[in-house]
Amino acid sequence: MSTRASPPIFGNFPSTGDVFRAVLTRKVLVLSALFGLSISVLTAILLQTGLVLKTFEFGRFVLLAAAMFVLSGWCYVRKIDPRFADSANIIGVATIALMLCGLIANTGIRVNMPVADGTLAAADAAIGLNMADVVRLSAETPWLSFVLHFAYNWSALAVVVAVVSMLAFKQSVRAWELVLTAVIAMQVVAIISVFFPAKGTAFFYDLIHLQGNGIPAGAAVYAGETFDWFYHGSETVVGLADLNGVVVFPSFHTVLGLLATQALWNTKARWPAVIWSAAVILSTVPMGGHYAVDLAAGVIVWVVSYKIALWTLDKRQPAQ
């Protein structure tokens, strides 16, 4: 009679120790600390301003993220293709990161720190730059305006496509490098922006007349009403519809542009990526209402975020 054990009905499950080590990673600890900081900042803003969030509207995102983390755990326990677990985790992390970034950047305006447009414009002038000239040049050059508008609007999707492609080709470490850089930068940009509320170059330099007259309608002024709603308004209940992209120092679109080069640096598409990144960064002025110092600060944020991402993944050299 054979004494060989029958295989478990549900397959070979990882041991408790394996599960614990999988959960307690440097990546999880860094993300927990990062999101903990963002939640603390958001809580402080809400307490100081008296703003109240519509729990149901934002709670849905928390539930979605939680569901993704549970799905990831299930994929790990059942030893399903790791790409599914990574995808679920990335969706969960990105959902939380976007929600916190948007909430902090928008509600932080209600803290009513001094409007920073004058300070940012003065910083530009100190280095001999005036972003109004860049906006006018774009308005006077239809093809340039079209290219910059395209780059600005598709910059985030380009990063998403890069992450999905990396996962599809089993390059999960590179995918996480990109995601972590973006997520860290989101939180850093949002927190810093609380201290530098700005309405943007279109308003400061009185360039609104260029809307539909060389500059696509809505470009650089899309956040104006949102800024006024938070900075000057008295409403205390904040819903999803009240949030919008806002002009912030540092520029997160600059980070988005650099992420494309980061993703493709070690491929044959390196130089097209550099050109794309340059277009995205330049587009932040006429299409996003940014100042030059916003862009410079965005580059610094990307560098710091990238270094932290490499450390988190214990990577001493960029992915090959």
C-alpha positions, 0 to 999 in steps of 0.5 A: 500500500502506497504511503505517498501523501495526496496533493492538497485539494486546493493546491500548495499554499505558502506557509505563514512565514512566506506570507508574512515576508511577502507582506512585510517588505520595504515597498509596503513599509515605504508606501504605508509611511508615505500614505500615513503622512498624506493622511495626516496632512489631509486630516490637519487641513480638514481640521483647520479649515472645517471642510468635510468630505462626502464619505460615500463618494470618496469611500468608494475609492478606498473600497476599490483599493481594498478589493485590489489588495485582497485580490492580490493576496488571493493571487499570491496564495493561489500561486497565480501568475504574479502579474495579476497580483502586481496589477491588482496592487498597482491599481490599489496603490494608484487609487489611494495615491490619486485620491490623496493627492487630489484631496490635499492639493484642492482642500489645501487651497482653503488653508489660505496661505498667501497667493504665490503667483507674484512670488513665483513670477518674481523667481522667474524674473530673477533668472531672466524668464517670463512665462508670458512670452512662452504662452504668447509664442505658443498662441502665435504658432498653431502647430506648436500649440497643437503639439503641446496641447496633445502632449499635455493631455496625453502625458498621464496615459503614456505612463499608464501604457508604459506600466501596462506594457512592463507588466505584460512583458513580465518586467514587474520590477521596472513597472514598480519603479515607475509606479513608486516614482509617480506615487511618491512624487504625487504626495510630495507635490500635493503637500508642498502645494499647500504652501504655494497656492497659485492661480497660474500664468494665464490669470497673473499675466492677464492672458485669458484673451488667448483662450480660443485665440491661439491657445485651446479653450480651457487650457491654463484656466481650467482650474480658475473656478476651483481655486476661487471655490476653495480659496474664497468660498465658504462651502464646507462640504467637499464632493468629488465634483468639487475637485479639479486639477490645480496649478501647483508648485512643484509641477506634477506634469513635469514629473509625468514628462520625466517618467516617460524617459525613465521608462524607456531610457534603457531601450531603443526608444530612449531619444523619442522618449526624451523628445516627448518628455521635453514636449510635456514639460514645455506644455505645462506653461501654456497649457497648464499655467505653470511658472519656470520655477514650478518646472525646476521644482518638478525636476527636483521632486522627480529626482528625489522620488526616483532615488527613493523608488530605487532604494525601496526596490533595493536597486543600485542601478537603473533597470536594464 
